[in-house]
Amino acid sequence: MSKKEMTGNYQINSPSELRALPQEVLPELSQELRNFLIDHIATHGGHFSSSLGVVELTIAVHYVFNTPKDKLIWDVGHQAYIHKLLTGRAARFHSNRLLGGISGFPVMEENNFDAFGTGHSSTSLSAILGMACAARYKGDNSRQHIAVIGDGAMTAGLAFEALK
């Protein structure tokens, strides 16, 4: 499998296209995304369970919130594969984690939906808190700030410091 693009009934290139879908079709979209990810990772490798575990959550977050205006941070970049597929990178996903390809992690320079350069865990809560405080300081109370953090990252000291 070289260049595998999303197939099926839904070709989502942005969260605005996702939000235009009726809610009833979202379970089918979830399965299409899951199948795409399984096919890709079976051929190219990558982090499997962390992205499969957040398929519905990723759809829900992008469906409900007005990303990229609302800021979304992934605590663990491995969880962001579905996020990348829904934010215009499905056609290039075959290059994920390859030299010259898209990053395996959210990268601000790669896409305007990546609000923070995430690698490994425990930075999301501090980063999103800083963004929320900066927005409020500027008088911007209309923007939402969302951090997706997994249970493993909650045990790290940096996550606890943000909750203080």
Long-range contacts (C-beta under 8 A, 24 or more apart in sequence): 1-39, 1-40, 1-43, 1-44, 1-94, 2-94, 3-91, 3-94, 4-36, 4-39, 4-40, 4-43, 4-93, 4-94, 5-90, 5-91, 6-32, 6-33, 6-36, 6-85, 6-90, 6-91, 7-32, 7-36, 8-32, 8-35, 11-90, 12-85, 12-86, 12-90, 13-88, 13-90, 14-86, 14-87, 14-88, 15-62, 15-63, 15-67, 15-68, 15-86, 15-87, 15-113, 18-59, 18-62, 18-63, 18-86, 19-62, 19-63, 23-63, 26-56, 26-59, 26-63, 29-59, 30-55, 30-56, 30-59, 33-59, 33-82, 33-85, 33-86, 36-85, 36-90, 36-93, 37-81, 37-82, 37-85, 40-93, 40-94, 40-96, 44-94, 44-96, 44-97, 44-98, 45-97, 46-78, 46-81, 46-96, 46-97, 46-104, 47-78, 47-81, 47-104, 50-76, 50-78, 50-79, 50-150, 51-78, 51-79, 51-80, 51-81, 51-82, 53-79, 54-79, 54-82, 54-148, 55-82, 57-148, 58-82, 58-83, 58-86, 59-86, 61-146, 61-148, 62-86, 62-87, 65-144, 65-146, 66-144, 67-113, 68-112, 68-113, 68-115, 69-143, 70-143, 70-144, 70-145, 70-146, 71-115, 71-116, 71-128, 71-131, 71-132, 71-135, 71-143, 71-144, 71-145, 71-146, 72-113, 72-115, 72-146, 72-148, 73-106, 73-115, 73-116, 73-118, 73-124, 73-127, 73-128, 73-131, 73-146, 73-147, 73-148, 74-106, 74-118, 74-124, 74-148, 75-118, 75-121, 75-122, 75-123, 75-124, 75-125, 75-147, 75-148, 75-149, 75-150, 75-153, 75-159, 76-118, 76-120, 76-121, 76-149, 76-150, 76-152, 76-153, 77-103, 77-104, 77-105, 77-106, 77-118, 77-119, 77-120, 78-104, 78-105, 79-148, 79-150, 80-105, 80-106, 80-114, 80-118, 83-113, 84-111, 87-111, 87-113, 87-114, 88-113, 121-149, 121-150, 121-152, 121-153, 121-156, 121-159, 122-149, 122-153, 122-156, 122-157, 122-158, 122-159, 123-158, 124-148, 124-149, 124-153, 124-159, 125-149, 125-158, 125-159, 125-162, 125-163, 126-158, 126-159, 126-161, 126-162, 129-162
